[in-house]
Amino acid sequence: MNDSSPPLTHFDKEKLKSRIGNNEALYQQFITLLLNTLNGQISTMLIEIKEAIATENFVQLHTSAHKIKGIALSSSFQRLAHLTSTLEHTTDNNKEYLDQILNDITAEVTLLKTIVA
């Protein structure tokens, strides 16, 4: 990927809690929303990215990666934000390289589903 290593923190729970004023009830609601987003919107965007790589539609690739990055940043998914930022900003159109980043992102989303649950 790029020169910087991805952050090791998958989900910064404390950062998220701080962002919502350490309100436990709101946090629990947010967790439900995050799971729904991981299973719905993000999963759909991963399919869009896969299709974009296959069809060499780099505008769609960068747009979908940017959307996931925004969700990841607001959800304190640090590693996912890093990975999608890498994909969003890549100028490398090598299919194997793009597939590897997509595999890393997909694995991260799968892991987050278990961490957040």
RAHUQUI-V161267 format. One record per backbone hydrogen bond with DSSP energy under -1.0 kcal/mol. NH is the residue of the N-H (numbers start at 1). CO is the residue of the C=O. E is the energy in kcal/mol with one decimal. If there is no record, write none. Layout:
# RAHUQUI-V161267
{{NH:CO:E} {NH:CO:E}}
This chain:
# RAHUQUI-V161267
{{12:76:-2.8} {13:11:-1.5} {16:12:-2.1} {17:13:-2.7} {18:14:-2.5} {19:15:-2.1} {20:16:-1.4} {21:18:-1.6} {22:17:-3.5} {27:23:-2.4} {28:24:-2.3} {29:25:-1.8} {30:26:-2.5} {31:27:-2.4} {32:28:-1.7} {33:29:-2.1} {34:30:-2.8} {35:31:-2.4} {36:32:-2.2} {37:33:-2.3} {38:34:-2.8} {39:35:-2.4} {40:36:-1.7} {42:37:-2.7} {44:40:-2.4} {45:41:-2.2} {46:42:-2.1} {47:43:-1.5} {48:44:-2.0} {49:45:-2.3} {50:46:-2.3} {51:47:-2.5} {52:48:-2.5} {53:49:-2.5} {54:50:-2.2} {55:51:-2.3} {57:52:-2.4} {58:56:-1.2} {61:57:-2.1} {62:58:-2.4} {63:59:-2.4} {64:60:-2.8} {65:61:-2.1} {66:62:-2.2} {67:63:-2.1} {68:64:-2.2} {69:65:-2.4} {70:66:-2.2} {71:67:-2.0} {72:68:-2.9} {73:69:-2.8} {74:70:-2.1} {75:71:-1.3} {77:72:-2.7} {78:76:-1.2} {79:9:-1.2} {81:77:-2.3} {82:78:-2.0} {83:79:-2.6} {84:80:-2.6} {85:81:-2.0} {86:82:-2.2} {87:83:-2.0} {88:84:-2.9} {89:85:-2.2} {98:94:-2.5} {99:95:-2.9} {100:96:-2.0} {101:97:-2.1} {102:98:-2.6} {103:99:-2.6} {104:100:-2.3} {105:101:-2.6} {106:102:-2.9} {107:103:-2.4} {108:104:-2.1} {109:105:-2.5} {110:106:-2.3} {111:107:-2.4} {112:108:-2.7} {113:109:-1.9} {115:111:-2.1} {116:112:-2.9} {117:113:-1.0}}
